[in-house]
Amino acid sequence: MLHKGPRLLELAKTPSHLQFNKFVLTGYRPVSTAQECLRSLFYMHNELGNIYTHGIPFFLFLVLLPFSIPWMEVDSTWLCVAHYLACLSPTVGSVLYHVFMNHVGGEHVYDTLLSLDMFGVCLVNTLGALPIIHITLLCFPGLQRAALLVYVLLSSYGIYCATTARTNVLRLRAFVWQGLFRFSLFLFRVFGSGVGSPNSLRLFVIMDSLAVLGGVVNIVQIPERFSPGLFDNWGNSHQIMHIMVICSIIYLHWGTLEDLAWIKSYQCPTE
Ligand SMILES: [Zn+2]
């Protein structure tokens, strides 16, 4: 049951580093201690939707995913571990960011939390793609190892960009190289000698499309742009992005399960 919290603030009364969406007019929590931030899980304010749209999926993924991951049926168990961590990572950083963003530590704490949030998104991109790379290049062990290495290096660059970027556009740009790399893998599966379950590619394309669309919705700030104040607590662009990110992770999971099931019965052609 929601209880009554402290008096909430309007946009202009909140610290400037928290004024990142000028179409969200009310419902800002006052500057708070860590304990007060935690208490804000139980009353209505404009970050509550953001907290729960990632908090609830985190617990569901944590508990339910291990039952559907074929840990013992795959030769390389690390694929399963990387995949499980990938699915969990973006929600952990996000929940911490949204719960504690109004901490008394101010802008310094805020920036650190934002970097943590972005780091989680980088991790799902990085760890989530490792099984895709491994399976696509299954029949080319040398190329497979090289591609995994290149992708991890690209990801490190992406992590650097994403955690130091100052604007949403720059943050989205940090993921472009990883995205292009995955896209070239998809092309290699369709037109080249890349392998994988015939059903997984479609799921991975939906996964990336949802993630990009979510990022764009967050940048253009729709729908609150059209009716400032109406979506302060529910239904604003950031919450829509959160839900798209969750759907994207579910597609990653389905695609990876398809590939892991497929790999069991596949034999690379011998010369
Ligand atoms: Zn968020």
Residues whose N, C-alpha, C, O or C-beta is under 5 A from the ligand:
A	BS01	ZN	S94
